[in-house]
């Protein structure tokens, strides 16, 4: 082998060796870089693992706390609670155990229907069947429950469906003891019946008293007629005529008083006839019953509603308020304004006049029965008391505002809920 060839071979091997050394160094550099990346990634994974463990432990602790809190709420609830699979009780709280007089293990696994009074059981089963068949999402029901000592009490049920694991449906029964409420309702119904009986007796008494009071008045009228006829034949002086007129006036007042008391006693009758009444028409019909002097003007303004009321009672209100305004007007040009206005819950009506007004000292007693500012003796003092009673019968209110010598304004309200179609 020539020297030149040997040199060439050495150069080739040298270059190959250099390439291999260079490649190995590059590989080592890459290995070092990748090892560093793996180390850093591993460190990050360690930190992330620590964070995940901490977060998991925190969630587990929070879950345990939530479970403990929910269990405390379940056990200490003021109402009875039963968790059921179908109608079988899996878990009941302490309140339900106390209500029924059992310990939990005595009820666990039993049908909740077994705690229901036999006569009420079928109705509850029918009601819950709709819940089991997905016809409703929850039910509300009242039934009697039977205690361990066989005593019963009324309970209110709220039952709803809750989804469990593996597609299981559970039912939560929330049960409230409503025996006191039932006792109150029974007492209330008894009182209502007693009140109806008393009202009936009072109505009968009023009719009897009215009849018995009118009987002697009729007799007095007859005697007065005889006396007048006798006096016309025999002649009578002016003094005697005055006495006879006085007696006539007193008898007439007694008649009005009896009729007023009868009307007052009828206001709260529950069997009153109601109809759709146009209050504007009722006002017009009322005005036709009044003798309005030429110097008096009566105006109406606003939109008068149509409401479901007793028409006669509405006309009694207008009649008494307008008659009162006519009698107490001392102006040369008298004015009475009747208006109507609506708000959210009430119809408001106002009767305002420019008459003599009401002295301030009398404002707090003008609605009391038999109180009157009239000094002639011709009026009974029942009119405004009757108005107040009618207004309150419809859950309304009446007030008076007045300045003596200037005006008087009565405002009454009728509750919309009490004057709508039955």
Secondary structure, DSSP 8 states (H G I E B T S, - for coil): --HHHHHHHHHHHHHHHHHHHHHHHHHHHHHHHHHHHHHHHHHHHHHHHHHHHHHHHHHHHHHHHHHHHHHHHHHH-SSEEEEEETTEEEEE-HHHHHHHT--HHHHTTSBGGGGB-HHHHHHHHHHHHHHHTTS-SEEEEEEEEE-TTS-EEEEEEEEEEEE-GGG-EEEEEEEEE-HHHHHHHHHHHHHHHHHHHHHHHHHHHHHHHHHHHHHHHHHHHHHHHHHHHHHHHH---HHHHHHHHHHHHHHHHHHHHHHHHHHHHHTT-TT---EEEEHHHHHHHHHTTS---TTEEEEEES---EEEE-HHHHHHHHHHHHHHHHHT--SSSEEEEEEEEE-SSEEEEEEEE-SS---GGGTTTTTSTT----SSS---S-HHHHHHHHHHHTT--EEEEEETTTEEEEEEEEEGGGSS--
